[in-house]
Amino acid sequence: MNKRSITVMFILICLSPFILMACSGEESGGSESAAAQDTLIFARGGDSVSLDPSEVTDGESENVAQSILETLTTFAEGETTVEPMLATEWNESEDGLTYTFTLREGVKFHDGTDFNAEAVVFNFERWMNGNADNFPMYGSVFGGYKADAAHNIASVRAVDASTVEIKLNGPQPTLLKDLALTPLSISSPAAIEQSGEEYKSNPVGTGPFIFKEWVRNDRIVLEKNSEYWLDGYPKLEQVIFRTIPDNSARLNALLSGEVDLIAGLDSENHAQIEENPELALFSRPPLNLGYLGMTLTHEPFDDPLVRQALSHAVNKDALVEAFFGEGAIAAKNPIPPAVEGYNDAIEPYPYDPEKAKELLAEAGLPDGFEMELYAMPVSRPYMPDGAKVAEYLQSNFAEIGVKAEIVTFEWATYIEKALNGEADAFLLGWTGMNGDADNFLYTLWHGDNIGSTNSTQYDNPELNKLLDQARTTTDQEERNEIYKQAQVIMHEDPPVIPLVHTSPTLAGKENITGFDPHPTGRVITTKIEFE
């Protein structure tokens, strides 16, 4: 068997994760070859928070939901160009305010009810009548909710059973990409009404796999949708998402054949995979950011001098070399270099402990201060080992008299506390969902998103104004210049310390085919099979 190392060559001109119970034959009661042909077991570092992607923003939740639920539009394999999904085509009015979508006909939800225009309208009404607590990404994408003045959707109307019209209050140049975001997946209205608050544990969509079981912090089991609308798919009978928090234990599970595909591979293990003829590497292009967030409602992080001081205290090059794999680069801006509008003219904060001490003294803290530092409990593409990174930052900060106490929590609690502004400083990251700068800058740091996706509680009026302007500008070159200005503001008044952009690597069995290591980090299982 020839060794394959799969790497996507992702060229961005415009810039525009797996549960399978197919264990060994001894464990499953069948032959290993039979199990390997129809079940995929995907191991990841953390459990999902919810299986209703509209109410969460974490990748572990979205990556399961992507096999169950589908969106109106989607992204091409390996790219962020838009393709049809539940909508087969669309038309845009000359003023850019009205979009008419033709829906795929004959599609059924897993509960047997019809997917149609009324179902799409139901989902949009559900989201727009919500708030940042229950549907955070909707509010971020569309400028708020129905009662908010900045809400950009004027109406969503069923023209007929297979046609939906979306009217906007103002131009939204990213709309088609926004509709491909997993939180805007279309759920069965009947299932939502039947399950109520428990829908998050009982998702019903139109996707290639049907939800069957969720054993918290252990596994999520999905089974083949034999009535799937795409002829010949899915190829697998079952997908199982296993939760194995420890990186080494997850790797050992792959080496022993207990699982088929793993995320969160430590860089020092790449050679071990490459030397094994039965395994392969799957590398995603870099479209992410790992960062240290600082909560501006906590003293002394309300002082930009303190945030600048901590920025000078971090030896990013040494950090990246020590804890991140091939293809990772030290970050200087809050968006990746591949995203249009990236400001390469900005000079990174140099590693300068003495300068950091001077800034602390200027801020009235010549002896430093004490803080809590949240360390991520799970492996994510932008942060394979949050504990080690936190310890490294702790040592950097100690050099300038800042004593950081490392704390951590179970993943769902960690996310909740960070989003609610309970941390002094915290490790987090973001993988670009649609390849646009708006999805980083507006989503994570616009003041309107405090309480939802803006964990730092950052509210800079000058930045907010620019990001609002970019959302209504249809000329891409103008948008690029606006985003470059926004990065200058965030460099001088930093709510985060950008740490790293990674090329996330997964490892799996060599005979896996049909898996697209997409730059957005999504896990699409529709076409996966075993040779």
Buried (B, 14 or more C-beta within 10 A) or exposed (E): EEBBBBBBEBEBEEBBBBBBBBBBBEEBEBEBEEBBBBBBBBBBBBBBBBBBBBBBBBBBBBBBBBBBBBBBBBBEBBBBBBEBBBBEEBEEEEEBBBBBBBBBEEBBBBBEBBBBBEBBBBBBEBBBEBBBEBBBBBBBBBBBBEEBEBBBBEEBBBEEBBBBBBBBBEBBBBBBBBBBBBBBBBBBBBBBEEBEEEBBBBBBBBBBBBBEEBEEEEBBBBBBBEEBBEEEBBBBBBBBBBBBBEBEEBBBBBBEBBBBBBBBBBBEBBEBBBEBEEBBBBBBBBBBBBBBBBBBEBEBBEBBBBBBBBBBBBBBEEBBEEBBBEBBBBBBBBBBBBBBBBBEEBEBBEBBBEBBBBBBBBBEBEEBBEBBBBBBBBBBBBBBBBBBBBBBBBEBBEBBBBEBEBBBBBBBEBBEBBBEBBBBBBBBBBBBBBBBBBBBBBBBBBBBBBBBBBBBBBBBEEBBEBBBBBBBBEEBEEBBBBBBBBBBBBBEBBBBBBBBBBBBBBBBBBBBEBBBBBBBBBBBBBBBBBE
